[in-house]
Amino acid sequence: MTERRRRRVRWAGLLSVLVLLVGPAPAVAAREEPRTPVTVPALADWTPEPGSYAYDGDTRLVAGTGAERRVASTLAADLRAAGHGTVPVVRGGARAGDIVIDIRPGRTSLGPEGYELHAGRRLSVTGATETGAFYGTRTLLQLLAQDDRVPAGRTVDVPRYRERGVGVCACYIHVSLPWLENLVREMAYHKLNQLLLELKVKSDAHPEANTWGYYTEDEIRRLVALGEEYHVEIIPEINSPGHMDPWIENRPDLQLTDRDGTKQPSRLDITRPEAFAYYTSLMDEYARVFPAREWHMGADEYMLGSDFAKYPQVLEYARGRYGPDATPQDAFVDFVNRVHAYAAGKGKRLRIWNDGLTGANTVPVAAGTTVEHWLDVAVKPSRLIAQGHPLMNAAYALYLVRGGFHTDTEALYDQSWDPRSFEGEQLASADGITGAKISLWPDNGRGETENEVAVALWPALRHIAQATWGEPHPDATYAEFTARGAEVGHAPGRRDLTRVPVADGTYTFRTSGSSFTAALRRTPDGYVTLRTADGCLAVRGGKLTLNVPLQPGVEVTPQACDPADTLQRWQPVPAGGGGHRLVNAITRMTVSVTDDGRLAQYPPDQRTPAVWHLT
């Protein structure tokens, strides 16, 4: 019996005694209207019925087909993770208290993601697809997070938009895998279905590009597998032809050169056939670990802080391909279209950002290219839709920037923001709009830690889930909407990344070939500082990328203690045998001991991390 049920039983007993003591109560003048169960996104359609469904120790999950059993198995694991006990998955007839997973392809009115939930003596979740049934189980988990009794009734719940997402730029800095796994679970719990990841996968074909912070193929496979189980499509992005410095900083032969002979490490030279071959070879490597049907090439800010006139070879290239009336932007669109054709040949649809489409081109962007609109430029959303481009709203108003702009979720909620509200244009119709997403960018990579980003993220995540699935303003006030989020809580299986496995205190840290003594203190965001006699341990030195020292081998040394310096924050990670690895909260590299006894940061696959034993 759960603690909620024990409390309910105790209160019921007390109320029974009070009734006997005070005698019959006067008749109630009016019966309170049944309350629609609380979920995020909110249920727009709820028909109450008498009674309730009771989840208890005898509950079973009834599922027949392979798809139904997959949904039931994931639900069983999540029920266990949420503290609801072990629930068997069975075939056959259902009895009172059971949960039935039912997939009926004939229920076409539910669409590819909608579901029907009916609670009575038993509870049934029905979808036309496996995804629809899965989303019904997310609603069930939210209801059980509040009470083991679910009010009897029925809902049919269908999303308004087909793309409901989050974008994360782990494009320079490294975002930890557990943090991303938490994000996938939270997204699924709130019925978000698309995660864009701009990141670097460690390359076999181009080892010169393997600057930190990359991910290994095994790490990506693990994340993609979780996304597949939780119906979150993970779409990869390699931004090009701008923002290519993570890939070509060591390839000057591929860098765009201005008329003064200066190389541009962030700009790919789109006039060179070698550049296209290089980019598509990276696409092929990503295809080994990302089965997504979409490919995002970014295509934003190619001329950020510059202009095409500084690169006369771009105009020459465009005119050589498209005639004397061609413009430099035609060369840019030509590169986009060649990537589009290459992706299509691999069975993938192309996505780009909108800001490069200024209208200065004479060559049209290939039909079917999805445009993600984030910036107000000359070509408005309505025109992009008229040109036949699927359009996603990725508005700057929905951004969360480390150390910078944070979306004002309360203001957006009060305005009843929905995906028709683009930067620079409000559309009357949702036709042609695929959906919307929030975006996380690391413009100042040390401005906030991952745990601090998470605190800002959850309200924005719940808001975008509400605005893309259903009615954007289900509660009269933002306070009521945030209370709704608090009632459903966080996703089952979410790890508490703020839990520090070591108590505050002064310790001697020992590993093979090195030791130091430091006072360990927990920080408000769930990391620790390590204060030695000479100062607080920090990563300092080397080349800065987004204000972060991302070079492997940079020393870990005592610095003047500064509570605001996020590079002085560390995550002790249990390493077995009572030892811990030390991971920097910002660089996400581990502390290793060099051959001459110095402490330095390295990616864990480049040098064996030190395992520290604390006494």
N, C-alpha and C positions, 0 to 999 in steps of 0.2 A: 504494500500500500504506500502510495507516495505521500510526501509531507502535505501537499495541498489537500489530498483526500482526508488525511488525519485531522487537519484543521477544520475541514468541512463537517466531518463526523462529530468533532468536539462541539462545534457551534450548534449543530443540529440538536445534540443532546441538551445543551444549555437552554436552547429555545423551547424545547419540549417541557423542561422543568418550569420555566417561566410561565408558559401557557397554563400549566396546572395550578400555579400559585395565584395568578391574577384573574383566572376565569376567562369567559368568552370575550373576545374583542369586538368592538362595534364593526359593522359592515364597512368595507372600503368603498368610497364613493366612486372611484374610477380605477380600472385596471391599467397598469403601466404597459405601454406598447412594447412588444418584443423587440429586443435590440439586435441589430444586424451584427453578426460576429465581427470582431476586429481583426483585420489583416492589412498587409502592405504588399501590393496595391490593394486598395479597398474593394470590397465586393459591391458592385453596382446593382446586382440583381439577387435578392435573397427573399425567399418565400418561407416564412416560419410555419412550423407544424407543432402539434402538442408533444411534450416530452423532450427527451434528450438521448443522445448516444453516450454510452459509458465505456471508456477504455479501461481495461483492467488486466490482471495477470493471466486471464484466460483468452485474451484477444489473439486471433491468428490473422495472418495475411493470406487471403485466398487469391490465387493467380494461376491461370492455366497455360497460356501460350508462352513462348520464349520471351517475347517482348514484355508481356505482363509480369513475368517472373523477374526480368531485369529491373523493372520499376520497383517491384516488391522487395527485391534484395537490397537495392539502394535505400529504400524507405526503412527496412529493418535495421540496417547499419546506422542510419540517422536516428532512429528511435532509441537505439542502444546508446549512441553518443550523447543524446539529449537526456539520458537518465530514465528512460521509460521501460527499461528491461529488455530481455531477449524475446523477440516475437517470431514464432515459426512461420515459414512460408509453405503453404499447403495447397493441394489441388482439391477439387470437389465442391460440395455444397457448403454454403455459408450458414452460420448460426448466429444467434444474438451475440453482439459484442465484437464480431469479426469486422475486418476491413477488406473490402473486395476491390481488386484492381481489374478493370474491364476496358479492353480496347476494341472498339467497334468501328471499323472503317466506314460503315454506312452512315455514321453520324456526321455527315459532311457539313452540317450547319456549325459544328464546333471548330471547323477549320483545322489547320495543321498544329495549332498550339492551344486551342481552347479545351475546356473540360466541363463536366457536370459533377458536382459533389452533392450527395444526398445523405443526410444523417437521420437515422431513426433508431430502431433496435439494433441495426447494424449500420455500417457506413460504407458507401460505395463511391468510387472515383471512376468516372468514365471519360475516355478520350477517343477521338477518331484516330489518333496516332499515339505512338509511344511517348512523344514529347508532351502531348496534351495530357495524358495520364500522369506523367511525371509532374507537371505543374500543379495538378490537383493534389498530389501528395505534399507539395510545398505549402499549400493552403492548410492542409491537415496538420502538418508539423507546427505551423504558426498557431493554430487553434489549440493544440495540445500543449504548447508552451505556456498557455494561460490557464488551462484547466483540463482535467481528465474527462470532464463532461462537456460535450459539444451540443449546443441547442439543436433540437430537431429542426430540419428544414432542408431547403434545396436551393442551389445556385447554379446558373450557367454563366461561365466566366470566360470571355474571349478577348484577346488583346486588340487594341486599336491600331498599333503599328507593328510591323514585322521585324524591325531592327531596334533593339533596346540595349544600349551598350555603355561600355567604359573603355577609354583609351589610356594606355600607360606608356610613357616614354622611358624605357630603361635603355636608352639609346647611347648614352655616354656613361652615366653611373650605372651601378649594378643594383637591382632591387632583389632582395632575398627571395628564394623560392618559397619558403613558408609563408611569406607575406602575400605572394601571388596566389598561392593555394588558398589562403584565407579569402582573398578577393573572389576567386571562382566560386567558392561555397556561398559567400554572401550574395553574389550576383544571382546564382540559381535560386536561393531562398526567396529573393524578391522578384523572380521571373525575368531577369535580364539575360539576354541570350548571346551577346557578342562582345568579345574582349579583343581589342586591337593592341598588339604588342609591337612597339618599335624597339628592336633589340638586336644584339649581335650574337649569332651562333658561331662557336669556334670553328674555323674553317680548316679543312684538310687541303683544299686546292690552293688556298692563299694564306699560308702561315704568316706572311709579313703583315697581315691585317689583324692578327690576334692580339691586339692591345686590350687591356682590361677596360670595362667589365663585360666580358662575354659569358655565355652560358654553354655548357657542354650539350651534345646531342642527347645524352641520357637524361639530363635535367629537363630538357624540352619535352622529350617523350613522356616523362612522368607527369608534367603539367598538362600536356595535351590529353593524356589518358583520363586525368581527372575531369578536364573539360568535357570530354565525350560522355563520361558517366553522368555528369550533371547538366548536359545539354547546353553547354556554353561553347560556341564556336570561337576558337582562338585564331585570329587572323594576323599573320606576320606582316611587318613592314620593314623594308630597307629604303630609307628616304633617298631619293635621287631625282634629278641630278645635283640638287643642292644638299647641304648638310651631309656630305659624303666623307668628311674628314675622319670619322672612325674607321673607314675602310681604305682610304687612299692617302693617308698622311705619309705612308712609306712608299707610295707609288707616284712619284713626281711625273712620270711619263703619262699618267692619266689625268693630271690636274689641269684645269683651264688656265691658260697663260694670257695675261693682259698685254696690251700693245707696248708696254714698257719692259716686257719680259719677266714680269713677276708672276710666280706660280700662286694659284689659289687652292689651298689644300681642301677647302670645303666644297669646291665646285668640280664636278666631273666634266671633262671636255667632250661634249655631246657631238662634236664634229668628227671624232676619231672612231673608226669601227672597233678598235680595241676596247674602247670604253663600254660600248654596248655588249661586246662579248664578255667582258669582265662582269658586268652587272648581271647578265643572264646566267652566267656560271654560278653566281651566288644564289640566284633564284633556284637553280637546280639543286644546290646543296640544301637549301631550306625545305625543298619538297620532300626530302628524306624524312623529315621529322614533323612537318606541318601538313596534315591532310586537308586543310581548309579549302573550300571552293573559291575563296577570294584571295587576291594578292593586292596589298597596298604599297604603292611606290612613292607615296608622299607627294613629291613634285611641288613642294612649297618653297617660297623664299629663295629661289635660285639666284636672283639678282639682289638679294637683301644687302643694303648698304652700297650698292654699285649700280651699274646700268650696262645694257648691251653695247653701247657705243665704245666702251673700253675694250671690247673683244671683237674686232672687225672680222675675224675668221668665222664668227657665228652667222653674220649677215651673208658673207660670201658662201657659206655652206647652204643657207636657206635658198639663196638665189640659184645656186647650182642645181638644187633639187626641184624648186617650184617656180622658177622664172624670175624675171626682173622686178616684178611687183611684190615679191615675197618680203617678209619682215623678219627681224631676228627671232621674234617669238614663234614664227613658223618652225624654226629649227627646234625650239623647245617642244612644241606640240608634236613635231615629227618624232622626237625621242619618246614622248609619252605614247604615241600611237604604235611605235615599234614594240615597246614593252607590252602594250595591250595585245597586239597580235601574238607575241611570244607566249603570254599568259594564256590566251584563248587556246593556243595550240596544245597547252598542257591541261586544258579543261578548267581553267580558273578565270574568274571575272576580275577586272581591274578596278581599283579605287584610287582616287587622288584627292588632295586638298584643292580648294577653289581659288586661292589667291593668285596663282599663276595665270588664270584665265581672265585677262584684263580686256579682251576684245581687240587687242592689237594684232591678232593673227588673221591670216587669210585661209589657213588650213584648219578645218574643223577637227575637234577632238573626236576620236572614234566613237561611234554610237555604242551605247551600252556601258560606257565607262561611268561608274558611280562617282559622283562628286560629293565630297564632304565639305560643307560650307561652314567656315569659321570666321571669315573676315569680310567686311563690307568693301567690295571693289566695284568697278564699273559694271561688270556683268552680274545682274541681280539674280536671285534664286528663281524668280518666275521665268526669266529667260532661259536659264539652264534647264528647267523642266520643259519649256516649250521646245528646246533643242533635243529633247528625248533622253536626257540624263536622269537616271535615278538619283534622288537628292536626299542626303542625310544632313540633319541639323547637328553640327558640332560647334555651336556658337561659342565665341570667346566668353560670353556671359556664363558659360558652364565650366570654365577652366578652374583648376586648382594648381597653382604654380608654387613650387617650393621656394620659400623666402620671398614670395611676391603676391600677386593677385589671387584671391580666393573668391569663388562664386558666392554671391549673396543669396543663399537658398531661401531665406525668409522672404526677401523682397520678391523673388521669382514666384514663390508660392502665393503670396498676397496678390500678385498680378495675374494669377491663374495662367502662368506661362505654360505653353504647350509647343510641340514641335513645329507649328506653323510660324512661330516667332523667330525669324532669322535676324542676324545682324544686318541692319539696313533695309529690311523689308518684312512686313507682316502679310502673310498670305491668308486668303479667306477660305481656301480649300486645302484639304490634306492630300489631294490627288497628286501623285508623283513623289510624295515624301515617304521615304522608307522608315524614318524614325529619328532618334536622337541619341546622343551620348554625352557623358561628361569626360573630360580629358585631364590627365595628370602630367605635368611637365616639370623638369628639374632645372629651370633657368639658373637658379643658385643651388647647386647640388648639396651644399652644406647648410642651407637655410633652415631646414627642418629634418628631423629623423623620420624614418619609416613609421614609427609608432605615432609621432605627431601628425603625420599625414593621414594616418588612419582615423584619428579623432575628427579631423575636418571632413574626411571622405564620407563617413556613414550617413549623415543627414542628406548630403548631396546625392548619394546613391539611392536612398529611399525616395527622394523627390523625383529623380529621373525615372525610377521604376514606376512611380505613380503616374507621371505625366505621359509616359509612353504606352502604358498598359490600359489605363482607364481614365476616368474623370480627373482632371488635374487639380481640383480643389474640393476634395471630399469632406473636409471639415471646415467649420466656420472660421477658425483661427489657426495660425501656424503652430501655436502652443498645443492645440488639440492634435494636430497632425504629428508633431514630435512625440506626443504622449502615445499615439497609436504605434509609432515605431518602437518606443520603449516597451510596450506591451508584448509585441511579437519577439523582441530580443534579437539575438544574433543567431546565425546558422549553426545547426548541430555540426560537431566536428571541427569547428573553428578553434584554432590554437590561441591561447592567451600569450602573445608575444611580449607582453610587459612583465611576465613573471620572471623574477630573478632567482636562479637556483642556489644562490649563495647569500647567507645572511650578512648584513653590514658588520664590519669589523676590520681589525688589522691582521693581515696574513703575510706569511712568507710564501711566495710563489716559487716553486721549484720544478725544473725540467732538466733533462740531460744537458749538461754543459752551461747552465745558467740559473740564477736565482735573483730575486729582489723582494723587498718588503714594501708593502703599500697598504694604506687604509682604503678599504673598499666601501663605497657609499652608493646607494641606489639613487638614481635621478628621477624626477617626476614623470618622465616619459618611459620609464621601464628599462633603463640601461644602468651602467655603473661608471663611476669615476675611480681612478686608481691614483691616490696621492702618495708619492714617495717623499723622502726627505728633501729631494731636489725639485719637486713640483709634480704636476699631474701628467701621467703618460698621455702622449698625443702623437698623431701622425703629422709630420711637418717636413716639407722640402719637396724637391722635384718639380716637374711641370704641373701646373694647375689646369684642370679641365672643368669648366663650370664651377670654378672656385674650389675644386677638390683635387688633392694630390693622388692621382690615380696610377702613378708609376709603381710597378712592383719593385721591391728593394728599398723603397723609401724607409728611412729609419723611424723607429718608435722611441721617442726620447721624452724626458720630463720637460714640461714647459710651465710657465706661470699659470697657476690654476685660474680658470675662467668658466664660471657656470654656464655662460652663453656659448662657449666654444663647443660645437657638436663633435668636432674631431677629437675631443677628450672623452667621448663617451664610448663605452665598450659593452659588448654582449658576451657574458660567459656562457659557453655552450657545452653541456655535458658531453664528455668524450669516452665514457666507459672507464671502469676501474677507479672511479672516484675523481678522475681528472677532468679538466675543462680546457677547451680552446678559447682563445680570446679573439673576437671578431670586432673590427672597428664598426661603429654604428653607421658611419657615412660611407667609407670606401668599400665596406663589405669584404675586406681582405683579412686574413688571419695573421697573427703574430708568429713568426718563425725565428729561430736562432741561426745566425750566419756562422760560417766556419770559424770566424775569428771572435765569436761570442756576442756580437751585437744583436739587438732586437730590430727586426724589419718586417714590413708587411709584404705578403705574397698571396696570389690566388692559391687556393688549396690544391689545385692540380699541377702547380708549378714547383712547389716546394712543400715538403711535409710539414703541416702545422705543428707547432709545439703543443704538447699536452702538459698543462700546469697542474701540479698537486699543491693544494693550499693547506697550510698548517698554521 
